[in-house]
Amino acid sequence: MAEDHAHVYGLHLSEAAEEYRTALARRDPQIVDAELRLYLKKRGVRIDPTSDTYRQAGLAVLRGNVRAYELLLERQSGKIVATPVKPNIDKGPKLSQAFATWKTGGSAKGTKQPGPRTVLEAEHAVRRFREWHGDLHFGNIDKAKTRDFRDALAKVRTRLPRDLVKLPLRDLLKLDLSHLPAAHANTINKSMNLLSAVVAHAMRDGKMDQIASYANPFQGIKLAIDDRDAETREPFEPSDLQAIFSTDVYTQGSRPTGGGGEASFWLPLIALLSGARQKELAQLRVEDLKQDNETGLWFFDISTEGGRSIKTASSRRKVPLHPHLVNVGLLLYRQSLIDANAGTAGDLWPDIKSDAQGRRAGPWSKWFNRYLRVAAKVGEPSKVFHSFRHTFKRMARDAGIGEELHDALTGHSGGGVGRSYGGGFGLKALAAAMGGIEVPEAVRTLTWTSSSPPDPFEN
C-alpha cells in the first residue's frame, strides 16, 4: 500500500470507528439498520422494527462493527491481527453431487427417472455451468450467477465443429464464431429448466433444509421468447406431399445411405398415415410391428421396451396400421427382414445410422431436412418432418374423428385424468378411426419394392 493511501485509509478507519463507538455508547443501532434488514431478509426472518428482539439484534450487529474497526485500527498501527476463520456453514450439495443423485431418480417403485436423452442434455448444462462458475455448492449459487450463466450460454453458437464441442465455455466465447447460427432462446431456457430440476430434486430430498427460506436460483431465469420468432410447424399442403412423394425414393426406388436405406421410403409415409413422431419411428424394432392375437389387427407398439424412449407417459400407445400401409407393402417389408435375419429382435430400419450417443433420430433428421429442401424443393422453414404429424391431425379432424380418439392415436396428453381410466380406447376403436382417414392423393398409387438402384442424392 502506498504511503499516502495508507494515511488516507487510516483517517477513514479512525472516523468510522469513532462514529460506531458513539452509536454504541448511545445504544442507537440505527447506523447498522440497513445491513441488519438485509441480513434478516436473506434468512427469511420477519422484520419488526418495533420489537425488542429487533433492537437487540441491531445492538449485536453494532458491537460486531465496533470490534471489527478496533481490529482494523490495530492492523493499521502495525500489529499482527489474524483474519477470523469463517464458520463452517452448511451450503448444501455441490452441483455435481446433486446431478449424480438426480439422474438416478429414486429407489421407490414408480419414481420418475429422467430418460437417457434428458440426462445427456442435463449433463451438458451442468458441465457448462461448472466451466463458467465452478462446481459450486447450491448455497453459493444466487440469481446473479444464474443470470450471468444464462447470458453466457446465449452467446454460444450452434452447429459447432467437432473439435470445438468440448472446448470450455470461457475459451469458446473467446473465439469469433459469428459465421455459425446463434442459439435459440428455447435451447437456453431448456438448459435452465434442467438445472432447476436438479436443484428442485435436492430440495425435495431435504438437502437444503438447513438454509432458511432457500429458493431455487435457476427457477424463472429464462430468456423471453418473441412470439413472432417462435418456431412453428405447419402441416404439409397437398402440393408439398406431391413434391415429397414424387422424389426418386418413391418413383425410382432410390434408397439413400443417409436416409437409412428403406427408412427413407417408409418413415415419411408412416408418419403421414399415423401421426407418429420421428423419434418413435426411428427406434422401432421388427417385433414392435405386431399382430394382436385377439383381433388379428396389426399395430405399432410405441413404448420403452428394448431401451427405447418416449416423450411423455401419454406417448405409450398402440397405433393400428392404416390399411393403406398394408396395401403399399409394409407387412411384406417386415417379412423380408424376418426372412433375411431369421428373427424379430432386430431393428425395423437396420440401415439408419446412430450418432455418438447411440441416438437414431438425429442423423436421419438431418438427412431428411436436406432431402426435403433439395430433392423435394419444399423450402418453407416451418415445414419439417414434424409437419407430417400436423398433417395427420388435420386429416383426422377432416374425417370427423373426435379429439380424444385422434389424441389417443398420436399420443397427445390432455382431457383430464378420467381419460386414462379403463386403459383408454381399445384397439378395435382405434383401428376403425384410423381406417376412416382418407389417403392423400399423393400416396394412393405407391407400392413398395425392394429394388435399390443407385441413388443420385447420396447422403
N, C-alpha and C positions, 0 to 999 in steps of 0.2 A: 504494500500500500504506500503510495506517495506521501511525503511528509505533510503537504498542505491538505491532502484528502483525509489523512488521519486526524489532523487538527479539527477540520470541519465536522468529521464524523463524531469526534469526542464531544464537541459542543452540542451536537444533536442529541447524543445519548444523555448528557447531563440535563438538558432541558426537558426531555421526555421523562427521564427518571424522576425529576423534581415534580413534574405535573402529576404523575401517577401516585407518588408518595403523598402529595397534598390531598388527592382524591381519597386515598385510603385513610388518611388521618381524619377526614371529614365523613368517612363511611358513606361516600357517594359513588355508587357503581355506574353512574350514567356514562362515564368515559369509555366503558367497555360494553355498553348495551348492544351496539351493532354486532360485535363478534359473538356475544352471548346468544343473541337471537339466531345468528347463522348456525352456531354450534347446535342449538336445540332443534332447529328446523331440520338439519341433516339427519338427526337421530329420531325424528318424529315425535318429539316431546312437545306437549301443549304449552303454548306461551301465554302466561298470565302475569303481566307486569304488576298487578295489584297484590299478588300473593307474597307471603313471607319467604316461601321457598325460592321464588324467582329472585328476590333480593339477596338471599344467602348465596345463591349460585353466582350472582353478579359480583359479590364480595370475594368469592373464591377465585373467580377469574381475575379480579383486580389484584389480589395478593400474588397470584401467579405472575402477572405482568411486572409488579414491583420487584419480585425476586429475580425475574429474568433480567431486568435492567441493572440490578445490582451486580449480577454475574457478568453482564456485558461491560460494565464500568471497570470491574476488576480485571477482565481480559484486556481492556483498553489501557490500563495502567501497567500492563506487562506481566501480570500474574498468569499462571497456567491454570486455565479453567476447562475441565473436560466437558465435551458436548454430552448432554444427557442421552442415555440409551432409550430409544423408542420402545414402548411396551409391546409385547408380543400379542397383537390383536388378531383375532380370527377373521381372515379376509375371504373365507370360502375356498372352494377348489380352484385350481388353475383351469384355464380354458381347455387345455389338452386333456386333463383328467376328467372334466365333465363331459367332453366329447366322447371319450372312451366308454363312459358309462351309458351315455345317451344312445349310442349306436347299437348297443346290445339289447335295448328295450328293457324287459324285465323278466323275471323267472315265473311269475304267475301266469296261469293259463288265460289266454285271451288278451294279454298285454300287447299293445300295439308296438310293433317293431318297424323301424324305417326300412324301406326297400333298398336294394343294392345301389340303384341309381341315386336315390336321395342321400345315402351315406357318402357316395363319391362327391356329390355336389357340396355337402356339408363339410367334408374333409378339405375340399378346395378352399371354401370360405374360411375355415379355421386356420389353414396354412397361410393364407393371405393376411389374416389379422395378426398372426404371430410374427410374420415378416415385417409388418408395419409398426406394431406396438410391443411385440414380445409376448411371451406366454404368461399373461398377467393373471393374478387372482381376480375373481369376479368383483371383490370389494374394491379393487383398484381400477375397475373399468367404469367410467362415467359417460354421460351423454355427450360430452365434448369429444371424448376419444372415439366414440362410435360414429359421431357425425364426421369427424376428421377421416376415419377409415372409409366411411361411405363415399365421401368426396374423392378419396384416392382411388377407390375402385372404379368410380365413374370416368376416370382418366385413362383407364386401361383399354387398349384397343382389342378387338376380337379378331379371330382367324389368325392368331399368332403363328409364325413359323415354328416348326418342331423344336429348333434349337433355342427358342426363347420362352417356351411354355413354362419351364421350371425355373426361370430366372426370378430371383427375389423381387418383390414388388417395388422396393425403392430403386433397385438397379434398373428395373423395367421402365419406370417412369422417367429415367434419365435419357432414354433413347427417343429419337424422333421417329415415331411410327404413325405419323399423320396420314400416310397413304393407306392405312388399314381402316376398316369400318369402326365407328365408335360403338361402345357398349350401349345396349338398350336399357332404359330405366327399369324395365321389368326384370332384367337379369340382376341388376344391382339389388333391387328390392327382394328378390328371391334369396340372395345370399344373406341379407339382413334378417329375413324371416327364419332362415335355418339357424343362424346364430342365436336368435331369440328363442327358438325351440330348445336349443341345448341348455340355455340358461333356465328356461321355464322348467325343464326336466329336473335340473338340480334343485330348483326351488321347491318343487313338489316332493322331492326326497328329503327336504329339511336341511339341505346343505347351507342355506343362507339364513337360517333362523336366528343365528347369533348377532346378525346385523339388523338392528331395529328399523322397521319400515323400509327394508331393502326393495328397490324397484328394478325391474328388468331394464338394463340400459339400452338394449337393442330394440325394445318394443316401440313402435311408432317412428323409428328413424328410417324413413323411406324417402325416396325421391318422388315428387309429384308427377303424375302421369298426365300428359297432354292428351285429352280425348281426341283431338284432331290427328294426333300421331299414333294413336293406339292401333296395334296390329289387329286387323280384322280378317276374317276368312270368308270369302264369298263362295256360293255354290257355283258349280260349272253350268254354263248355259249349253243348250243343245249344240251350238256351233263349236263350243270348246270340246265337248265329248266327241263330236265328229272328227275334230282335228287330232285328238289323242288316240282314238281307236282306228285311225286311218294311217298311223305310222307303220314303219317297216315291221315292228314287232307283231302287228296284227294282220298285215297284208302279205308279208314275205317270209314270215317265220323267223325273223331276226331274234337272236337271244343274246343281248349284250352281257359281257362279263361283269361290268359294273352294276348291272341290273339284276345280278344273281341268276342268270340263265332264265329258267322257266318262271321265276318270280316276276320278271319284267312283264310277262303276259298276264299272270294271274292276280297279282296284288291290286292293280288298279281296278280290274273287273270285279273282284270280290268286294273291294271297298265300296264300289258303286252300288252293288246289289246286297250289301249287308250293313253298311254304315260303320264297320269295324275300324278301329284305329290302326295306323300303320304299324305301331309297335306290337299290337296284339297279333297282327297277321304275320309279321316277320319272324316271330318266335314260335310259331306253330310247329308241332311235330305231326308225323303221319297219324299217330294214334289220336290226335286231337280232332281229326275229322272222322267222326264216328257215327255209327248207326244205333238208334235207340231200339233195344230189344223188344219193348212192348208195342211201339207204334210202327217200327220199321223206318222212321224218319231219320234222315241224315242231318247232322248239325256240327257246328264248330263248338268245341268245348273251350271257352275262354276262362282260364283260371291260373293259379300259381303253381300247379303241379309241374314237376320236372325242372324246377329252377326258373320258371317264367315269372314275370312280374306284371301287375296290372295297376292302373292309375288309382282307382278307388275301390272300396268294397263293393259298390254297386256295379263295377265293371265285370265282376264274376258272373257269368251267364252262359246259357246255351243259345246259340244263334242258328236256327234252322236254315238249311241251304235254300236259296231261291231256286225254283225249278229250272230257271234258265242256266244256272251254273252247271247243273247236271246235263242239260242239253248241249252246252258248249263242250263238255268233256272233262269236268273236274274229277269225277269218280274214276274215269279212265286214266287220268294222270296219276291219281293216287295209287291205282292198281299197278301202274308201270313202275312206281318206286318200290312197291312191295315185291314185285317180280324180280327187280334188279338187286334188291338188298335182302330179300327173304325175311322181312320183319316190319314192324310198325313203330319201332322205338326211335327211328331216325328223324331228321328234320324234314318237314314238308317241302322246304326250299333249300336243299343241301348246298346250292352254289352261292347263297348270299354270304358276303364277306362280313366278318365281325371287326370291330375296332379293337384298340389295345386293351379295353376293359371288358371285351367279350360281348359288347352290345351289337346286335344285328341290325337295328333300325337306322342307326346314324349314317353309316356309309351308303346304305341303299337310298336313304332320303336325299343325300347329296346328289347321287346319280339321277334320281327321278326329277329333281328340280332342274338339273341341266337338260335332261331329255324333254321335259315339259316346255322349256323355253326355246330350245334349239330345234328339236325334231318336230314337236307339235306346234311350235310357234305361238304358244299361249303366254303372252308377256305380262299380263296383269299381275302385279306383285301380290295382291290379295288372294290370288288363286294358286293353291298349292295342293299337295296330296290330301290334306285335311279337308279340302273342298269336296272331295267325294262323300265325306260324312255329312256335310251340309246338304249336298245334293240328294242323298238318300233320305234325309229327314224331310226335305221338301216333297220328294216322291211319295213318302208315307202319308204326309198330310193330304196330298192330292188324291190319294187312294181312299181317303176318308177314315184312316186308321186313327184311333184315339191317342191322345198324348201318352197315356200310361202304357199303352201297348208299344208304341214306337220308342219310348224311353227304355222299355224292357229289352227291346231288340238291340238298341245301341249302347246300353249300359249307362244311361244318364240317371243321376240321382234326382230325387225330388218327390213331392207328393205326400210327404209326412211318413211317420213310422208305420201307419196302417198298410201302406203299400207292400211292405215286406212280410206281413202276416200271411201264413199259408204257403210261403215259399214263392209268391209271385205267380205269374202266368205259367200254365202248363205248355209243354212242347207243341201239342196239337193246336192250341190257340195261337201260339207264336207262328207256327208254320202256316196256318190259314191266313194270318195277317200278311206274312211275307209273300205268300202266293198271290195276294191281291195287288201287289205293287207292280205297276206296268213297266215293262222293259223298255228303256230308251231306244229309240230307233238306231242310234249309232252302234249298238252292240247286238242287234237282233239276229244278224246273219253270221256272227262269229262262230268259228269252230276251231277247237284246239287240235294241233298236230305236233307230233314230237320231232319233226324235222327241224334242223338248226343250220341253215346256210350261213355263210359269212355275214358278219354284222358291220354295216357302214358307220355306226355310231359307237364304236368300241370304247368302253369305259366312260 
